[in-house]
Amino acid sequence: MNQTYPEQLNIIRRHQVAAPIQTVALADDLGLRVWHVPNWPDDLSGKIVKSAEQGGSSGYAIYVNKGHHVNRRRFTTAHEIAHYILHRQFIGDGIVDDGLYRSRLSNSMEVEANKMAADILMPRHLLNQHMSTGVNSVSELARIFQVSESAMSFRVGSPN
């Protein structure tokens, strides 16, 4: 499966009809296989690797620390999806992200992946939809979108 960037964005948009965004289903539609790994160290959040055996139709697999809170697992999955879309040429034998979403990639690439993960999980149109109905509490929005309060606080405080 070799989708173009616009095709990948369309797949993401098709998954953004209601909160919370279903990250594993999204990954699957992008041709990625998601694995939740038990017994990983707490400082390891996730990784994406090229794997003919364990990857989806794209040939890539995402591994997520099963011991982390569901909100963190969702962000990790979205973050690794972003690496696949934005930085596939750098994946090689894998991109491993630690607990602070740092990898061997440049800081700017990690920022790009974090921004896209936020765009995937907390799309502006859905945020605006909920806020227009009077849901303005960061904690309530975080609950609806299944993200951390800090991620939601940053998202609603940032104009883009």
Secondary structure, 3 states (H helix, E strand, C coil): CCCCHHHHHHHHHHCCCCCCCCHHHHHHHCCEEEEEECCCCCCEEEEEEECCCCCCCCCEEEEEECCCCHHHHHHHHHHHHHHHHHHHHHCCCCEEEECCCCCCCCHHHHHHHHHHHHHHHCCHHHHHHHHHCCCCCHHHHHHHHCCCHHHHHHHHHCCC
